[in-house]
């Protein structure tokens, strides 16, 4: 009997078990899993109606026995790679906005430092503005104060940018 469908009026399912004037509920047995009730098409009219006029509900005792497709799970549409598409797009955006921009700035800065010459005004990484006195390999001598003739030696990598005359 567990493989058969159990017919039960909707009024009997909702009514307490001791209500007078209603028929006792039919149980599917201990092997039947709990399943939500689904109304039958055309319920409440014709031969499917219970004596009180309430619609009849069909409760399958074993959903997979009546619908073999219920056991199969459909694969996601478009494959599994579509769920990773937002992450891939974020990584591409991260590359273009952060990594590529930093490389471009670093390349521009190295080009300015390689073209560095005597009497150029430069700004160091610390923000100090000075004039180039001499260049010796990787070191640059900068004149910090004109009046007191203060000079300091820096590495070329400490120079942030070359300030042009039209930028003053």
BELGI-V750527 format. One record per residue. N is the residue number from 1. PSI is psi in radians with two decimals (* if undefined). D_FIRST is the distance of its C-alpha to the first C-alpha in Angstrom with 2 decimals. Layout:
BEGIN
((N	PSI	D_FIRST) (N	PSI	D_FIRST))
END
This chain:
BEGIN
((1	-0.36	0.00) (2	-0.40	3.84) (3	-0.18	5.39) (4	2.75	5.37) (5	2.40	8.35) (6	2.24	9.02) (7	2.22	12.40) (8	2.27	14.89) (9	2.53	18.67) (10	-0.59	20.84) (11	-0.60	23.02) (12	-0.52	20.35) (13	-0.62	19.50) (14	-0.37	23.23) (15	2.60	24.26) (16	2.71	24.62) (17	-0.38	22.20) (18	0.31	25.09) (19	2.33	26.34) (20	2.55	27.46) (21	0.03	26.61) (22	2.68	23.15) (23	2.61	19.79) (24	2.59	17.78) (25	2.53	15.41) (26	2.24	11.64) (27	2.54	10.29) (28	-0.26	7.42) (29	3.01	8.10) (30	-0.37	10.85) (31	-0.15	9.74) (32	2.23	9.67) (33	2.75	13.30) (34	2.20	15.55) (35	2.53	16.22) (36	2.53	18.88) (37	2.46	18.15) (38	2.28	19.66) (39	2.57	21.01) (40	2.55	20.33) (41	2.33	23.51) (42	0.31	25.26) (43	2.52	23.51) (44	-0.10	25.57) (45	2.73	26.95) (46	-2.44	26.15) (47	-0.25	22.83) (48	-0.15	20.95) (49	2.45	23.09) (50	2.87	22.09) (51	-0.55	24.65) (52	0.00	26.60) (53	0.10	27.05) (54	2.62	24.95) (55	2.70	22.98) (56	2.45	19.24) (57	2.36	17.53) (58	2.15	14.64) (59	1.93	12.98) (60	2.41	11.21) (61	-0.50	8.80) (62	1.73	10.66) (63	-0.61	14.07) (64	-0.41	15.38) (65	-0.61	12.76) (66	-0.45	13.78) (67	1.63	17.36) (68	-0.36	18.84) (69	-0.21	22.12) (70	-0.43	20.89) (71	-0.39	21.42) (72	2.38	24.96) (73	2.24	27.81) (74	2.46	30.73) (75	2.70	34.16) (76	2.52	36.64) (77	2.30	38.79) (78	0.01	42.19) (79	3.09	41.46) (80	-0.24	41.84) (81	-0.37	45.61) (82	-0.48	45.50) (83	-0.33	44.43) (84	-0.06	47.68) (85	-0.77	49.89) (86	-0.65	51.01) (87	-0.72	52.03) (88	-0.75	53.95) (89	-0.65	55.73) (90	-0.68	56.72) (91	-0.67	58.20) (92	-0.76	60.18) (93	-0.70	61.50) (94	-0.74	62.41) (95	-0.85	64.38) (96	-0.65	66.31) (97	-0.54	67.13) (98	-1.09	67.90) (99	-0.84	68.56) (100	-0.67	70.23) (101	-0.71	72.34) (102	-0.71	73.60) (103	-0.68	74.55) (104	-0.76	76.39) (105	-0.72	78.34) (106	-0.68	79.20) (107	-0.73	80.46) (108	-0.73	82.66) (109	-0.72	84.02) (110	-0.63	84.94) (111	-0.71	86.75) (112	-0.73	88.77) (113	-0.64	89.69) (114	-0.46	90.77) (115	0.14	93.12) (116	2.39	94.59) (117	2.99	98.41) (118	2.50	101.35) (119	0.18	101.82) (120	2.49	98.16) (121	2.27	96.67) (122	2.78	93.38) (123	2.28	90.83) (124	3.02	89.36) (125	-0.56	85.79) (126	-0.16	87.11) (127	0.05	88.50) (128	2.33	92.18) (129	2.28	94.27) (130	3.04	97.14) (131	2.43	99.35) (132	2.20	99.23) (133	-0.81	102.48) (134	2.76	101.69) (135	2.23	98.85) (136	1.62	98.86) (137	-1.98	95.86) (138	-0.03	92.83) (139	2.58	94.96) (140	2.30	96.34) (141	2.15	99.20) (142	2.44	98.76) (143	2.02	101.48) (144	-0.77	99.95) (145	2.14	103.04) (146	-0.75	105.94) (147	-0.77	108.45) (148	-0.04	108.01) (149	0.85	107.22) (150	2.24	104.05) (151	2.63	102.18) (152	2.61	98.94) (153	2.27	97.28) (154	2.81	93.62) (155	2.70	91.25) (156	-0.52	90.35) (157	-0.24	86.68) (158	-0.07	87.65) (159	2.15	88.76) (160	-0.87	86.17) (161	2.78	87.97) (162	2.19	91.30) (163	2.11	92.71) (164	2.86	94.61) (165	-0.61	97.72) (166	-0.17	96.09) (167	-0.15	93.28) (168	*	95.76))
END
